[in-house]
Amino acid sequence: MSLPYAMGIFGLVVCAIFAFTAIRELRRNVPGHSRNAAMIHIAMVAMFVPFCIYILVAYAP
């Protein structure tokens, strides 16, 4: 397994963790800093996942 491929998988795992915690925070529906941060994390995950998938396709073993 090449390093870029491994980092693509690692990126997807990190995205899954961030998405899980952000969705959990958004379900609480409490206004404040944590809700704003969760909304930003969802946007970052939405931008980072396609890049990770592109890396996995480009460096597929």
C-alpha positions in Angstrom: 0.0 0.0 0.0 1.5 3.3 -1.1 1.6 6.3 1.3 -0.9 8.5 -0.6 -3.4 5.6 -0.7 -3.0 5.1 3.0 -3.4 8.8 3.7 -6.6 8.8 1.6 -8.0 6.1 3.8 -6.8 7.9 6.9 -8.5 11.1 5.6 -11.8 9.2 5.1 -11.6 7.9 8.7 -11.0 11.3 10.1 -13.9 12.7 8.0 -16.2 10.0 9.4 -15.3 10.8 13.0 -15.8 14.6 12.4 -19.1 14.0 10.6 -20.3 11.7 13.4 -19.5 14.2 16.2 -20.9 17.1 14.2 -24.2 15.4 13.4 -24.5 14.4 17.1 -24.0 18.0 18.1 -26.5 19.3 15.5 -29.1 16.9 16.8 -28.9 18.5 20.2 -30.1 21.7 18.6 -28.6 24.1 21.2 -27.6 27.4 19.8 -24.0 28.6 20.4 -20.4 28.1 19.5 -20.6 24.3 19.3 -23.5 24.3 16.8 -21.6 26.8 14.6 -18.5 24.7 14.8 -20.5 21.6 13.9 -22.0 23.3 10.8 -18.4 24.3 9.7 -17.2 20.8 10.2 -20.0 19.4 8.0 -19.0 21.8 5.3 -15.3 20.8 5.6 -16.2 17.1 5.5 -18.3 17.8 2.3 -15.2 19.4 0.7 -12.6 16.9 1.9 -14.3 13.6 1.2 -14.3 14.0 -2.6 -10.6 14.8 -2.5 -9.9 11.7 -0.4 -11.8 9.6 -2.9 -9.9 11.2 -5.8 -6.6 10.2 -4.1 -7.9 6.6 -3.6 -8.8 6.4 -7.3 -5.6 8.0 -8.5 -3.3 5.8 -6.4 -5.3 2.6 -6.4 -3.0 -0.4 -5.9 
